[in-house]
Amino acid sequence: MEISLRMQYLHDSLISDDEEVAWMQALESVVEHARYLVPYKDDEDAYYAPNIAVWELAWVLALEEVHISKAIPIPNFLKAQIHWYERGHWPCELISLESDECPEDYVVY
């Protein structure tokens, strides 16, 4: 399953309708801080790579926080992405759709 589909599945399984506003606030908070780390541009569309990287980082960190706050173990595929983000890289694609649980499974920038 592709990265974005896997993250959407996690979101849908963990976030209730009542929690959606808090979810969006968490995403926006990460974006507000991370946007200054890359050449983020407000006037670019969703396919501009630095913007995508920032929003995907927001999703990863927000999902990590949901797992922590609900005392649910963090999935290995999130840990693998966090590994790259902590090192200043964007894990943007999987090398193979058959695996996604270790850092070496990702194409990174």
N, CA, C and O atoms as a GROMACS GRO file, in nm:
protein
  436
    1MET      N    1   0.084  -0.118   0.000
    1MET     CA    2   0.000   0.000   0.000
    1MET      C    3   0.090   0.125   0.000
    1MET      O    4   0.188   0.130   0.074
    2GLU      N    5   0.057   0.222  -0.081
    2GLU     CA    6   0.136   0.344  -0.089
    2GLU      C    7   0.138   0.418   0.044
    2GLU      O    8   0.049   0.401   0.127
    3ILE      N    9   0.240   0.501   0.062
    3ILE     CA   10   0.258   0.575   0.187
    3ILE      C   11   0.133   0.655   0.222
    3ILE      O   12   0.081   0.644   0.333
    4SER      N   13   0.085   0.735   0.129
    4SER     CA   14  -0.028   0.823   0.159
    4SER      C   15  -0.154   0.744   0.192
    4SER      O   16  -0.232   0.784   0.279
    5LEU      N   17  -0.176   0.634   0.123
    5LEU     CA   18  -0.294   0.552   0.152
    5LEU      C   19  -0.283   0.488   0.290
    5LEU      O   20  -0.382   0.479   0.363
    6ARG      N   21  -0.164   0.445   0.324
    6ARG     CA   22  -0.143   0.384   0.456
    6ARG      C   23  -0.166   0.487   0.568
    6ARG      O   24  -0.225   0.455   0.671
    7MET      N   25  -0.118   0.610   0.546
    7MET     CA   26  -0.138   0.714   0.648
    7MET      C   27  -0.286   0.753   0.656
    7MET      O   28  -0.336   0.779   0.766
    8GLN      N   29  -0.354   0.757   0.544
    8GLN     CA   30  -0.498   0.788   0.546
    8GLN      C   31  -0.575   0.680   0.619
    8GLN      O   32  -0.667   0.710   0.696
    9TYR      N   33  -0.538   0.554   0.596
    9TYR     CA   34  -0.603   0.444   0.666
    9TYR      C   35  -0.585   0.459   0.818
    9TYR      O   36  -0.680   0.443   0.894
   10LEU      N   37  -0.461   0.490   0.861
   10LEU     CA   38  -0.437   0.510   1.004
   10LEU      C   39  -0.522   0.624   1.058
   10LEU      O   40  -0.585   0.611   1.162
   11HIS      N   41  -0.522   0.735   0.987
   11HIS     CA   42  -0.605   0.849   1.028
   11HIS      C   43  -0.750   0.807   1.046
   11HIS      O   44  -0.810   0.833   1.150
   12ASP      N   45  -0.805   0.740   0.945
   12ASP     CA   46  -0.946   0.701   0.948
   12ASP      C   47  -0.976   0.603   1.061
   12ASP      O   48  -1.086   0.602   1.115
   13SER      N   49  -0.879   0.520   1.096
   13SER     CA   50  -0.903   0.421   1.201
   13SER      C   51  -0.880   0.478   1.341
   13SER      O   52  -0.926   0.419   1.440
   14LEU      N   53  -0.809   0.591   1.352
   14LEU     CA   54  -0.775   0.645   1.484
   14LEU      C   55  -0.848   0.774   1.521
   14LEU      O   56  -0.867   0.802   1.639
   15ILE      N   57  -0.888   0.852   1.423
   15ILE     CA   58  -0.945   0.984   1.448
   15ILE      C   59  -1.096   0.981   1.428
   15ILE      O   60  -1.144   0.952   1.319
   16SER      N   61  -1.168   1.010   1.534
   16SER     CA   62  -1.314   1.016   1.524
   16SER      C   63  -1.355   1.152   1.466
   16SER      O   64  -1.273   1.244   1.459
   17ASP      N   65  -1.480   1.163   1.426
   17ASP     CA   66  -1.529   1.291   1.375
   17ASP      C   67  -1.511   1.402   1.478
   17ASP      O   68  -1.482   1.516   1.443
   18ASP      N   69  -1.528   1.368   1.606
   18ASP     CA   70  -1.513   1.466   1.713
   18ASP      C   71  -1.369   1.513   1.729
   18ASP      O   72  -1.344   1.620   1.785
   19GLU      N   73  -1.274   1.435   1.682
   19GLU     CA   74  -1.132   1.468   1.697
   19GLU      C   75  -1.074   1.536   1.572
   19GLU      O   76  -0.957   1.575   1.572
   20GLU      N   77  -1.155   1.551   1.469
   20GLU     CA   78  -1.103   1.603   1.342
   20GLU      C   79  -1.053   1.748   1.352
   20GLU      O   80  -0.953   1.782   1.289
   21VAL      N   81  -1.119   1.831   1.429
   21VAL     CA   82  -1.074   1.969   1.444
   21VAL      C   83  -0.937   1.973   1.511
   21VAL      O   84  -0.849   2.047   1.468
   22ALA      N   85  -0.919   1.895   1.615
   22ALA     CA   86  -0.789   1.888   1.683
   22ALA      C   87  -0.682   1.833   1.589
   22ALA      O   88  -0.568   1.878   1.592
   23TRP      N   89  -0.720   1.737   1.506
   23TRP     CA   90  -0.626   1.680   1.408
   23TRP      C   91  -0.577   1.789   1.312
   23TRP      O   92  -0.457   1.801   1.288
   24MET      N   93  -0.670   1.867   1.258
   24MET     CA   94  -0.633   1.973   1.165
   24MET      C   95  -0.546   2.079   1.233
   24MET      O   96  -0.454   2.133   1.171
   25GLN      N   97  -0.574   2.109   1.358
   25GLN     CA   98  -0.492   2.206   1.431
   25GLN      C   99  -0.350   2.152   1.450
   25GLN      O  100  -0.253   2.227   1.440
   26ALA      N  101  -0.338   2.022   1.477
   26ALA     CA  102  -0.206   1.962   1.492
   26ALA      C  103  -0.128   1.969   1.361
   26ALA      O  104  -0.009   2.002   1.361
   27LEU      N  105  -0.194   1.938   1.250
   27LEU     CA  106  -0.128   1.946   1.120
   27LEU      C  107  -0.080   2.089   1.091
   27LEU      O  108   0.034   2.111   1.052
   28GLU      N  109  -0.170   2.183   1.111
   28GLU     CA  110  -0.136   2.323   1.082
   28GLU      C  111  -0.024   2.374   1.171
   28GLU      O  112   0.057   2.456   1.127
   29SER      N  113  -0.018   2.328   1.294
   29SER     CA  114   0.090   2.368   1.385
   29SER      C  115   0.225   2.319   1.334
   29SER      O  116   0.323   2.394   1.334
   30VAL      N  117   0.231   2.194   1.291
   30VAL     CA  118   0.357   2.140   1.237
   30VAL      C  119   0.395   2.215   1.109
   30VAL      O  120   0.511   2.253   1.092
   31VAL      N  121   0.299   2.236   1.021
   31VAL     CA  122   0.327   2.307   0.896
   31VAL      C  123   0.382   2.446   0.926
   31VAL      O  124   0.478   2.489   0.863
   32GLU      N  125   0.321   2.515   1.019
   32GLU     CA  126   0.365   2.651   1.052
   32GLU      C  127   0.511   2.654   1.098
   32GLU      O  128   0.582   2.750   1.069
   33HIS      N  129   0.554   2.552   1.167
   33HIS     CA  130   0.693   2.548   1.214
   33HIS      C  131   0.789   2.494   1.107
   33HIS      O  132   0.900   2.545   1.091
   34ALA      N  133   0.748   2.391   1.036
   34ALA     CA  134   0.837   2.323   0.942
   34ALA      C  135   0.853   2.398   0.810
   34ALA      O  136   0.953   2.377   0.741
   35ARG      N  137   0.761   2.481   0.776
   35ARG     CA  138   0.765   2.551   0.647
   35ARG      C  139   0.891   2.635   0.630
   35ARG      O  140   0.933   2.662   0.518
   36TYR      N  141   0.951   2.677   0.740
   36TYR     CA  142   1.069   2.762   0.733
   36TYR      C  143   1.198   2.682   0.715
   36TYR      O  144   1.306   2.739   0.700
   37LEU      N  145   1.187   2.551   0.718
   37LEU     CA  146   1.304   2.465   0.702
   37LEU      C  147   1.333   2.432   0.556
   37LEU      O  148   1.440   2.382   0.522
   38VAL      N  149   1.237   2.459   0.470
   38VAL     CA  150   1.249   2.430   0.326
   38VAL      C  151   1.195   2.550   0.248
   38VAL      O  152   1.137   2.641   0.307
   39PRO      N  153   1.214   2.553   0.117
   39PRO     CA  154   1.161   2.665   0.039
   39PRO      C  155   1.010   2.652   0.013
   39PRO      O  156   0.966   2.647  -0.102
   40TYR      N  157   0.934   2.648   0.120
   40TYR     CA  158   0.788   2.637   0.114
   40TYR      C  159   0.732   2.764   0.051
   40TYR      O  160   0.779   2.875   0.080
   41LYS      N  161   0.631   2.748  -0.034
   41LYS     CA  162   0.570   2.864  -0.100
   41LYS      C  163   0.418   2.856  -0.088
   41LYS      O  164   0.356   2.760  -0.131
   42ASP      N  165   0.360   2.960  -0.027
   42ASP     CA  166   0.215   2.964  -0.011
   42ASP      C  167   0.141   2.963  -0.143
   42ASP      O  168   0.030   2.910  -0.152
   43ASP      N  169   0.200   3.021  -0.246
   43ASP     CA  170   0.130   3.034  -0.374
   43ASP      C  171   0.150   2.914  -0.466
   43ASP      O  172   0.103   2.916  -0.580
   44GLU      N  173   0.217   2.810  -0.420
   44GLU     CA  174   0.236   2.690  -0.501
   44GLU      C  175   0.126   2.588  -0.471
   44GLU      O  176   0.065   2.589  -0.364
   45ASP      N  177   0.102   2.501  -0.567
   45ASP     CA  178  -0.001   2.399  -0.547
   45ASP      C  179   0.053   2.282  -0.464
   45ASP      O  180   0.168   2.283  -0.421
   46ALA      N  181  -0.030   2.184  -0.445
   46ALA     CA  182   0.003   2.070  -0.359
   46ALA      C  183   0.114   1.983  -0.415
   46ALA      O  184   0.169   1.900  -0.343
   47TYR      N  185   0.148   1.998  -0.543
   47TYR     CA  186   0.250   1.913  -0.603
   47TYR      C  187   0.389   1.974  -0.600
   47TYR      O  188   0.484   1.914  -0.651
   48TYR      N  189   0.402   2.091  -0.543
   48TYR     CA  190   0.533   2.153  -0.527
   48TYR      C  191   0.605   2.077  -0.416
   48TYR      O  192   0.558   2.073  -0.303
   49ALA      N  193   0.720   2.016  -0.449
   49ALA     CA  194   0.786   1.920  -0.359
   49ALA      C  195   0.810   1.970  -0.217
   49ALA      O  196   0.779   1.896  -0.124
   50PRO      N  197   0.864   2.090  -0.193
   50PRO     CA  198   0.883   2.132  -0.054
   50PRO      C  199   0.751   2.139   0.025
   50PRO      O  200   0.747   2.106   0.144
   51ASN      N  201   0.645   2.181  -0.041
   51ASN     CA  202   0.515   2.187   0.027
   51ASN      C  203   0.465   2.046   0.062
   51ASN      O  204   0.415   2.023   0.172
   52ILE      N  205   0.479   1.954  -0.032
   52ILE     CA  206   0.438   1.816  -0.004
   52ILE      C  207   0.519   1.759   0.112
   52ILE      O  208   0.463   1.694   0.201
   53ALA      N  209   0.649   1.783   0.112
   53ALA     CA  210   0.734   1.731   0.219
   53ALA      C  211   0.690   1.783   0.355
   53ALA      O  212   0.685   1.707   0.452
   54VAL      N  213   0.657   1.910   0.363
   54VAL     CA  214   0.612   1.967   0.491
   54VAL      C  215   0.480   1.907   0.534
   54VAL      O  216   0.464   1.872   0.651
   55TRP      N  217   0.385   1.895   0.444
   55TRP     CA  218   0.255   1.839   0.482
   55TRP      C  219   0.265   1.691   0.517
   55TRP      O  220   0.195   1.644   0.608
   56GLU      N  221   0.350   1.616   0.448
   56GLU     CA  222   0.369   1.476   0.484
   56GLU      C  223   0.436   1.463   0.620
   56GLU      O  224   0.402   1.375   0.698
   57LEU      N  225   0.532   1.550   0.649
   57LEU     CA  226   0.591   1.554   0.782
   57LEU      C  227   0.483   1.578   0.887
   57LEU      O  228   0.481   1.512   0.990
   58ALA      N  229   0.394   1.672   0.859
   58ALA     CA  230   0.286   1.703   0.954
   58ALA      C  231   0.200   1.579   0.979
   58ALA      O  232   0.165   1.550   1.094
   59TRP      N  233   0.167   1.507   0.875
   59TRP     CA  234   0.087   1.385   0.892
   59TRP      C  235   0.161   1.282   0.976
   59TRP      O  236   0.104   1.222   1.067
   60VAL      N  237   0.289   1.261   0.945
   60VAL     CA  238   0.367   1.160   1.018
   60VAL      C  239   0.375   1.196   1.167
   60VAL      O  240   0.351   1.110   1.252
   61LEU      N  241   0.408   1.320   1.197
   61LEU     CA  242   0.421   1.360   1.338
   61LEU      C  243   0.287   1.360   1.409
   61LEU      O  244   0.279   1.324   1.527
   62ALA      N  245   0.181   1.400   1.340
   62ALA     CA  246   0.048   1.398   1.403
   62ALA      C  247   0.004   1.253   1.429
   62ALA      O  248  -0.055   1.224   1.533
   63LEU      N  249   0.031   1.164   1.335
   63LEU     CA  250  -0.003   1.023   1.358
   63LEU      C  251   0.079   0.964   1.471
   63LEU      O  252   0.028   0.885   1.551
   64GLU      N  253   0.205   1.002   1.479
   64GLU     CA  254   0.288   0.956   1.590
   64GLU      C  255   0.228   1.003   1.723
   64GLU      O  256   0.218   0.925   1.818
   65GLU      N  257   0.189   1.128   1.729
   65GLU     CA  258   0.131   1.183   1.852
   65GLU      C  259   0.000   1.114   1.889
   65GLU      O  260  -0.026   1.089   2.007
   66VAL      N  261  -0.083   1.083   1.791
   66VAL     CA  262  -0.208   1.012   1.818
   66VAL      C  263  -0.179   0.876   1.879
   66VAL      O  264  -0.243   0.835   1.977
   67HIS      N  265  -0.083   0.806   1.822
   67HIS     CA  266  -0.046   0.674   1.877
   67HIS      C  267   0.003   0.687   2.021
   67HIS      O  268  -0.037   0.609   2.107
   68ILE      N  269   0.087   0.786   2.048
   68ILE     CA  270   0.139   0.806   2.183
   68ILE      C  271   0.026   0.842   2.278
   68ILE      O  272   0.016   0.784   2.387
   69SER      N  273  -0.059   0.936   2.239
   69SER     CA  274  -0.166   0.981   2.329
   69SER      C  275  -0.270   0.873   2.356
   69SER      O  276  -0.334   0.874   2.461
   70LYS      N  277  -0.287   0.781   2.262
   70LYS     CA  278  -0.384   0.673   2.281
   70LYS      C  279  -0.318   0.544   2.329
   70LYS      O  280  -0.382   0.439   2.337
   71ALA      N  281  -0.189   0.553   2.362
   71ALA     CA  282  -0.112   0.439   2.411
   71ALA      C  283  -0.119   0.319   2.316
   71ALA      O  284  -0.136   0.204   2.358
   72ILE      N  285  -0.105   0.349   2.188
   72ILE     CA  286  -0.104   0.246   2.083
   72ILE      C  287   0.039   0.240   2.028
   72ILE      O  288   0.098   0.345   2.000
   73PRO      N  289   0.094   0.122   2.012
   73PRO     CA  290   0.230   0.113   1.958
   73PRO      C  291   0.241   0.181   1.820
   73PRO      O  292   0.152   0.168   1.736
   74ILE      N  293   0.348   0.252   1.799
   74ILE     CA  294   0.370   0.322   1.672
   74ILE      C  295   0.411   0.218   1.567
   74ILE      O  296   0.504   0.142   1.590
   75PRO      N  297   0.341   0.215   1.453
   75PRO     CA  298   0.375   0.119   1.349
   75PRO      C  299   0.517   0.142   1.296
   75PRO      O  300   0.566   0.255   1.291
   76ASN      N  301   0.581   0.034   1.256
   76ASN     CA  302   0.718   0.043   1.205
   76ASN      C  303   0.730   0.133   1.084
   76ASN      O  304   0.833   0.198   1.066
   77PHE      N  305   0.627   0.138   0.999
   77PHE     CA  306   0.639   0.222   0.881
   77PHE      C  307   0.641   0.370   0.918
   77PHE      O  308   0.701   0.450   0.847
   78LEU      N  309   0.575   0.408   1.027
   78LEU     CA  310   0.586   0.546   1.075
   78LEU      C  311   0.724   0.571   1.136
   78LEU      O  312   0.784   0.676   1.114
   79LYS      N  313   0.772   0.476   1.212
   79LYS     CA  314   0.906   0.488   1.270
   79LYS      C  315   1.012   0.505   1.161
   79LYS      O  316   1.105   0.584   1.176
   80ALA      N  317   0.997   0.432   1.051
   80ALA     CA  318   1.093   0.440   0.942
   80ALA      C  319   1.091   0.579   0.879
   80ALA      O  320   1.196   0.633   0.845
   81GLN      N  321   0.973   0.637   0.863
   81GLN     CA  322   0.965   0.771   0.808
   81GLN      C  323   1.021   0.875   0.904
   81GLN      O  324   1.091   0.967   0.863
   82ILE      N  325   0.990   0.860   1.032
   82ILE     CA  326   1.042   0.951   1.134
   82ILE      C  327   1.194   0.948   1.133
   82ILE      O  328   1.259   1.052   1.147
   83HIS      N  329   1.251   0.829   1.116
   83HIS     CA  330   1.397   0.814   1.106
   83HIS      C  331   1.454   0.912   1.003
   83HIS      O  332   1.551   0.982   1.031
   84TRP      N  333   1.393   0.917   0.884
   84TRP     CA  334   1.445   1.004   0.779
   84TRP      C  335   1.418   1.152   0.807
   84TRP      O  336   1.506   1.236   0.786
   85TYR      N  337   1.298   1.183   0.856
   85TYR     CA  338   1.269   1.324   0.887
   85TYR      C  339   1.364   1.378   0.994
   85TYR      O  340   1.409   1.492   0.984
   86GLU      N  341   1.395   1.299   1.094
   86GLU     CA  342   1.487   1.343   1.199
   86GLU      C  343   1.627   1.370   1.144
   86GLU      O  344   1.705   1.442   1.206
   87ARG      N  345   1.658   1.314   1.030
   87ARG     CA  346   1.789   1.334   0.968
   87ARG      C  347   1.784   1.438   0.857
   87ARG      O  348   1.880   1.455   0.782
   88GLY      N  349   1.672   1.508   0.847
   88GLY     CA  350   1.659   1.616   0.749
   88GLY      C  351   1.625   1.571   0.609
   88GLY      O  352   1.650   1.644   0.513
   89HIS      N  353   1.569   1.452   0.595
   89HIS     CA  354   1.532   1.401   0.463
   89HIS      C  355   1.382   1.379   0.452
   89HIS      O  356   1.313   1.366   0.553
   90TRP      N  357   1.334   1.374   0.330
   90TRP     CA  358   1.194   1.350   0.301
   90TRP      C  359   1.177   1.211   0.242
   90TRP      O  360   1.218   1.187   0.129
   91PRO      N  361   1.117   1.118   0.318
   91PRO     CA  362   1.091   0.984   0.264
   91PRO      C  363   0.967   0.989   0.176
   91PRO      O  364   0.855   0.970   0.224
   92CYS      N  365   0.988   1.014   0.047
   92CYS     CA  366   0.877   1.048  -0.041
   92CYS      C  367   0.816   0.932  -0.118
   92CYS      O  368   0.706   0.943  -0.171
   93GLU      N  369   0.886   0.822  -0.123
   93GLU     CA  370   0.838   0.711  -0.205
   93GLU      C  371   0.897   0.581  -0.155
   93GLU      O  372   1.004   0.579  -0.094
   94LEU      N  373   0.826   0.473  -0.179
   94LEU     CA  374   0.877   0.341  -0.143
   94LEU      C  375   0.958   0.282  -0.258
   94LEU      O  376   0.923   0.299  -0.375
   95ILE      N  377   1.064   0.214  -0.224
   95ILE     CA  378   1.143   0.145  -0.325
   95ILE      C  379   1.061   0.030  -0.382
   95ILE      O  380   1.062   0.005  -0.503
   96SER      N  381   0.990  -0.040  -0.295
   96SER     CA  382   0.903  -0.149  -0.335
   96SER      C  383   0.777  -0.142  -0.250
   96SER      O  384   0.786  -0.116  -0.130
   97LEU      N  385   0.663  -0.165  -0.308
   97LEU     CA  386   0.538  -0.161  -0.233
   97LEU      C  387   0.522  -0.283  -0.142
   97LEU      O  388   0.428  -0.290  -0.064
   98GLU      N  389   0.615  -0.378  -0.152
   98GLU     CA  390   0.607  -0.497  -0.069
   98GLU      C  391   0.655  -0.475   0.073
   98GLU      O  392   0.625  -0.555   0.162
   99SER      N  393   0.729  -0.368   0.096
   99SER     CA  394   0.782  -0.341   0.229
   99SER      C  395   0.782  -0.191   0.254
   99SER      O  396   0.792  -0.112   0.160
  100ASP      N  397   0.771  -0.153   0.379
  100ASP     CA  398   0.776  -0.011   0.415
  100ASP      C  399   0.807   0.007   0.563
  100ASP      O  400   0.777   0.111   0.621
  101GLU      N  401   0.867  -0.094   0.621
  101GLU     CA  402   0.885  -0.092   0.767
  101GLU      C  403   1.026  -0.060   0.814
  101GLU      O  404   1.050  -0.052   0.935
  102CYS      N  405   1.120  -0.040   0.724
  102CYS     CA  406   1.253   0.000   0.768
  102CYS      C  407   1.300   0.116   0.681
  102CYS      O  408   1.255   0.130   0.567
  103PRO      N  409   1.387   0.199   0.732
  103PRO     CA  410   1.430   0.318   0.658
  103PRO      C  411   1.484   0.289   0.517
  103PRO      O  412   1.468   0.371   0.427
  104GLU      N  413   1.546   0.175   0.500
  104GLU     CA  414   1.603   0.142   0.370
  104GLU      C  415   1.497   0.117   0.262
  104GLU      O  416   1.531   0.107   0.144
  105ASP      N  417   1.371   0.107   0.302
  105ASP     CA  418   1.262   0.081   0.206
  105ASP      C  419   1.220   0.208   0.130
  105ASP      O  420   1.137   0.199   0.039
  106TYR      N  421   1.275   0.325   0.166
  106TYR     CA  422   1.226   0.452   0.114
  106TYR      C  423   1.324   0.521   0.020
  106TYR      O  424   1.446   0.513   0.038
  107VAL      N  425   1.269   0.589  -0.079
  107VAL     CA  426   1.344   0.684  -0.160
  107VAL      C  427   1.338   0.814  -0.082
  107VAL      O  428   1.229   0.858  -0.044
  108VAL      N  429   1.451   0.876  -0.057
  108VAL     CA  430   1.454   0.997   0.024
  108VAL      C  431   1.523   1.112  -0.049
  108VAL      O  432   1.610   1.090  -0.134
  109TYR      N  433   1.484   1.231  -0.014
  109TYR     CA  434   1.548   1.353  -0.065
  109TYR      C  435   1.593   1.437   0.051
  109TYR      O  436   1.650   1.544   0.031
   0.00000   0.00000   0.00000
